[in-house]
Structures are given as C-alpha cells and as structure tokens.
C-alpha cells in the first residue's frame, strides 16, 4: 500500500495568471492555434464557408482538401435553400383550384 498525497495542478501557458479573464484566455488560445495553422501547418487549408451571406472561416481537415462548407449541417442547409429556390422558380401560377386526382382504379 502506497501512502502519501498527490496534488493535481492545472497546466497553464507561460505568463498566464490564475485570475485572468476566461474570454481573454480563449482568445489567446484561438490566436495561437490560428498562428500555428498559418505558419507551421498548411495555410492552404484555411477556407471560408461557401454558404451565401455566411462569412465563417474554417480549417479544412478533409483528406483531399476540397471542403467548401464549415460543417455538414451548413452544407445541408444550403442545399435545402437552393432546392426550395429552384422549386419556387419553376412553380406555375395557380388558379386557386385543385387539380383533379388521377383515377388509379381503387375506390
């Protein structure tokens, strides 16, 4: 049986204070990550989301480096919006009456 006490200490970046603003810490870590991607990793992997009116930047982690959207959800939302726009553009003006149903032989 081993006796003794162990203390767990949080690892902090050099120069950080324990009472520092959490938002400032997040900004600093994010800036450091971005600097790493630009300088050390492949800066070609930085991209901007292809969704209209959406200016989110992302790091492309796909194998071939051809990612166009920041997330799968964003890509799906854009595809749905484009589909609905096509349907609306091809819709004919209606007269307000329903079209007769096709008789399929069942009653």
Protein Blocks (a to p, Z undefined) as FASTA:
>chain_A
ZZddddddddddehiafkbcfklmmmmmmmmmmmmmmmmmcfklpccdfbghiacdcddf
bfnopafbfbfklmmmmmmmmmmmmmmmmpccdehiacddddehiZZ
